[in-house]
Amino acid sequence: MQVETMSAYARLLRIIAHPTRLMILAELMEAEKCVNDIGDLLNVRQPNASQHLAILKENGLVAFRKEGASRCYYLARPGLVEGLFAMLERHHAGRVDADAGGAHSRQRNASPSSGGSAR
């Protein structure tokens, strides 16, 4: 793959690589939400939520519509965001399974009933 493509991928990963931005995207996967609601749901101050939303908007991940004085945000690229979360969930599940499998085999190797010594 080309350097430009990899740079674009890295840029996207840096954008979403903040817990608050990930939580915002997860909330918006459920439904459109206004900025005050996002702040309340995530227990962050509205200016902080607005800063993260601005970064996500500048990079094409979210968009908004005005509702009175409020801005209500929604996913601009729902397929991309859902795919990213699916990838993250598969990765996390694989790590949990690998950790559990490793712990199980360590216990089995260290068990006195195994007939062999743990190495």
N, C-alpha and C positions, 0 to 999 in steps of 0.2 A: 504494500500500500504506500501511497505517497505521503511525504512529510506534511503537506498541507492538510490532508485528511486526518492524520494522526493529531495534528495540532488542533483541529476543530473538535475532535473527540475529547482531547484533554481539556479544552476550554469549557465544553459542556459539563464534563465531570467536575471541574473546579466550581462551576456555577451551582451545581446541586450539592456539592460536598460541604454543606453546612446544615447542622441539625434543624435549625429553624426553617430553612428553605425546604428541606425534605418534609417536615411536618406540614408546612403550608401546602405543598404539592399533594400530600396524602389527604389533607382535608378537602382540597379542591377536586380530588378524584371522586369524593362522595357527592359533592354538590357545589354550586356557585355560593360564594360567601362574601359578605361585605367586610371591609377592612376592620371595622370595630369588632365584628363577630370573630374574625380570625385572631385578633389580639386577645379577646376573652378566652377563646378555646385553647390557645397555646400559652396562656398566662404570660404574655409579653405586652409591653406598652405599645399603644397604637403607632407612635413614631417609628419604633423598631420594626413592627410588622410592615409598615409602609416602606421602609428602606429595603427590606428583603423582597417585598412585592415589586418594587421598582427594578431591582436587579433581575428578577425573573421575567418581568415585562420587557425590559431592554433586550433580553436575550431570546424573546419570542416564545417563552414557555407559558406565560399567562397573558390574559387580556382583561379588560374591564369594561363595564358599562356604568353610566351614572344613574343613580337612583336617588333623586333629590340632591342632598349635599354629600351623600356617600358614594363611594366607588365600590362596586360589587365585582369581584374577580372570578374568573373561570379559567379552565385550562385551554390554552390556545392550540396545544398539540396533545390532545388526550392520549392518542395512540402511543406517542413517544414516551410520555410520562408513565403510562400503564406498563409499557414494555420495560422501562428502566426499573420500576418497582418489582415486576415479575422476575427480572434478572437478579436483583438484590435479594429477593426472597428465596430464590433457588440457591443462590450462593450461600446464604445464611443457613438454610436447611441442610445443605451439603456439609457445611462446617460442623453443625450440631451433630449430624449423623456420624461424621468422621471422628469427632471428639468422643462420642458415646462408644463407638466401635473400638477406639484406641483404649479407652478406660476399661471396657469389657475384656479386651485381650490382655491388658496388663494385670487385671484381677485374676484372670484364668491362669496366667503364667506364674503368678505369685502364690497361687493357692496350694496349700499343703497336700491336697488330694491329687494334685497333678502328677505326682510320682517323680517329678524332675525338679531340679533346682532352677530357680529363676536366674537368668543370666543378665 
